[in-house]
């Protein structure tokens, strides 16, 4: 039974009077698709994951936590639709940049904090306000998601390409059958009557 199944899978590769050119093309397309998925998918996943990881780690290294002071009273947080709050609101703060320049801007602070309260903000190398950098866990998660997405994308594109080629080959085979039947059909119909 095992030899029979293997023989059915490999028939496109063997010399055979019934083997068509489209069968050989399809065999090569299946082989290339398998190789692209087996090698290209993981390679793309590793490359994407490594790139995202390096980019986010650099972003994390470029951002600094600096002390700041609230310039105004922070408002109370508005509850979300489910009734929960994050406890953080936007308010005007003042901080000193690395060059000694005093800056003012809007940052997220704890709700209902009073003016003059000390807080911390995140800045870039020039002292401009930036978002909090991703945590190491967030970096790892994003890198894994990027790698998985890239690998899945390579697989999906490979399978879609294989599907298009197979559809075109099936269409050509159908036309080939039509031409062959146009030749043979009239001869057969004479014998049937």
C-alpha positions as CSV (number, residue, x, y, z in Angstrom):
1,X,0.0,0.0,0.0
2,X,2.8,2.4,0.9
3,X,4.5,2.0,-2.5
4,X,1.2,2.6,-4.3
5,X,0.6,5.9,-2.4
6,X,4.2,7.0,-3.0
7,X,3.8,6.1,-6.7
8,X,0.6,8.2,-7.0
9,X,2.4,11.2,-5.5
10,X,5.5,10.9,-7.7
11,X,3.8,10.2,-11.0
12,X,4.4,13.7,-12.4
13,X,8.2,13.2,-12.0
14,X,8.4,9.9,-13.9
15,X,8.6,9.3,-17.6
16,X,5.1,8.5,-18.7
17,X,3.3,8.7,-22.1
18,X,0.3,10.3,-20.4
19,X,2.3,12.9,-18.6
20,X,1.6,16.4,-20.0
21,X,3.8,19.5,-19.9
22,X,1.3,21.1,-17.5
23,X,1.8,18.1,-15.1
24,X,5.6,18.8,-15.0
25,X,5.0,22.5,-14.4
26,X,2.6,21.7,-11.6
27,X,5.1,19.4,-10.0
28,X,7.7,22.1,-10.0
29,X,5.3,24.7,-8.7
30,X,4.4,22.3,-5.8
31,X,8.1,21.7,-5.0
32,X,9.0,25.4,-5.1
33,X,6.0,26.4,-3.0
34,X,7.0,23.8,-0.4
35,X,10.5,25.0,-0.3
36,X,9.5,28.7,-0.1
37,X,7.1,27.8,2.8
38,X,9.7,25.6,4.6
39,X,12.7,27.9,4.2
40,X,11.4,31.4,3.2
41,X,8.7,31.6,5.8
42,X,10.9,31.0,8.8
43,X,13.6,33.2,7.3
44,X,11.2,36.0,6.8
45,X,9.8,35.5,10.3
46,X,13.3,35.6,11.9
47,X,14.3,38.7,9.8
48,X,11.1,40.6,10.7
49,X,11.2,39.6,14.4
50,X,14.8,40.6,14.7
51,X,14.3,43.9,12.9
52,X,11.3,44.8,15.1
53,X,13.1,43.8,18.2
54,X,16.2,45.9,17.4
55,X,14.1,48.9,16.5
56,X,12.0,48.8,19.7
57,X,15.1,48.2,21.8
58,X,16.8,51.3,20.2
59,X,13.6,53.3,20.9
60,X,13.7,52.2,24.5
61,X,17.4,53.2,24.8
62,X,16.7,56.6,23.3
63,X,14.0,57.6,25.7
64,X,14.6,58.8,29.2
65,X,12.5,59.3,32.3
66,X,13.0,62.8,33.7
67,X,11.4,64.6,36.7
68,X,8.7,67.1,36.0
69,X,6.3,69.3,38.0
70,X,2.6,69.9,37.4
71,X,1.8,73.5,36.4
72,X,-2.0,73.1,37.0
73,X,-4.3,70.9,38.9
74,X,-5.0,67.6,37.1
75,X,-8.7,66.9,36.3
76,X,-10.5,63.8,37.5
77,X,-10.5,60.9,35.1
78,X,-13.6,60.3,33.1
79,X,-14.9,56.7,33.4
80,X,-14.9,54.5,30.3
81,X,-18.1,52.9,29.0
82,X,-17.6,49.9,31.3
83,X,-17.1,52.2,34.3
84,X,-13.4,51.6,34.7
85,X,-10.7,54.4,34.7
86,X,-7.0,54.3,34.1
87,X,-6.3,56.8,36.8
88,X,-4.3,58.9,34.3
89,X,-5.3,62.2,32.7
90,X,-3.5,64.8,30.6
91,X,-2.2,68.0,32.2
92,X,0.4,70.7,31.7
93,X,3.8,69.9,33.2
94,X,7.3,71.6,33.3
95,X,10.6,69.8,33.0
96,X,14.2,70.6,32.2
97,X,15.9,69.2,29.1
98,X,19.4,67.7,28.9
99,X,20.7,71.1,27.7
100,X,19.3,72.9,30.7
101,X,16.3,74.4,28.8
102,X,13.0,74.5,30.7
103,X,10.2,73.0,28.6
104,X,6.4,72.9,29.1
105,X,4.0,70.4,27.6
106,X,1.0,68.1,28.1
107,X,1.7,64.7,29.6
108,X,-0.2,61.9,31.3
109,X,-0.3,62.3,35.1
110,X,-2.3,60.8,38.0
111,X,-5.8,62.2,38.2
112,X,-6.6,64.9,40.7
113,X,-2.9,65.7,41.4
114,X,-2.4,69.3,42.6
115,X,-0.3,71.9,40.9
116,X,3.3,71.7,42.0
117,X,3.2,67.9,42.5
118,X,6.3,66.1,41.3
119,X,5.9,63.6,38.5
120,X,7.9,61.9,35.8
121,X,7.7,62.3,32.0
122,X,9.5,60.5,29.1
123,X,11.7,62.6,26.8
124,X,13.9,61.9,23.8
125,X,17.6,63.0,23.5
126,X,16.5,66.6,22.7
127,X,14.3,66.9,25.7
128,X,11.0,66.6,23.8
129,X,8.1,64.7,25.3
130,X,7.6,61.2,23.9
131,X,5.4,58.2,24.7
132,X,6.5,55.8,27.3
133,X,8.8,53.2,25.6
134,X,7.6,49.6,25.3
135,X,8.5,47.3,28.2
136,X,10.8,44.3,27.5
137,X,7.7,42.1,27.5
138,X,6.0,44.3,25.0
139,X,9.1,44.3,22.8
140,X,9.2,40.5,22.8
141,X,5.5,40.2,22.1
142,X,5.7,42.7,19.1
143,X,8.8,40.9,17.7
144,X,7.1,37.5,17.9
145,X,3.9,38.9,16.3
146,X,5.9,40.6,13.5
147,X,7.9,37.3,12.9
148,X,4.8,35.2,12.9
149,X,3.0,37.6,10.6
150,X,5.9,37.7,8.2
151,X,6.1,33.9,8.1
152,X,2.4,33.5,7.6
153,X,2.5,36.2,4.9
154,X,5.1,34.3,3.0
155,X,3.1,31.1,3.3
156,X,-0.1,32.8,2.2
157,X,1.5,34.5,-0.8
158,X,3.1,31.2,-1.8
159,X,-0.2,29.3,-1.6
160,X,-2.0,32.0,-3.4
161,X,0.6,32.0,-6.2
162,X,0.4,28.2,-6.4
163,X,-3.4,28.5,-6.6
164,X,-3.2,31.0,-9.4
165,X,-0.8,28.8,-11.4
166,X,-2.9,25.7,-10.8
167,X,-6.0,27.5,-11.9
168,X,-4.3,28.6,-15.1
169,X,-3.0,25.1,-15.7
170,X,-6.5,23.6,-15.1
171,X,-7.9,26.2,-17.6
172,X,-5.3,25.2,-20.2
173,X,-6.0,21.5,-19.6
174,X,-9.7,22.1,-20.1
175,X,-9.1,23.9,-23.4
176,X,-6.7,21.0,-24.4
177,X,-9.5,18.5,-23.6
178,X,-11.9,20.6,-25.7
179,X,-9.6,20.6,-28.7
180,X,-9.0,16.9,-28.4
181,X,-12.7,16.2,-28.1
182,X,-13.4,18.3,-31.1
183,X,-11.1,16.0,-33.1
184,X,-12.2,12.7,-31.7
185,X,-15.9,13.4,-30.9
186,X,-17.2,13.3,-34.5
187,X,-15.5,10.0,-35.1
188,X,-17.0,8.5,-32.0
189,X,-20.5,9.7,-32.7
190,X,-20.5,7.9,-36.0
191,X,-19.8,4.6,-34.2
192,X,-22.5,5.2,-31.6
193,X,-25.4,5.5,-34.1
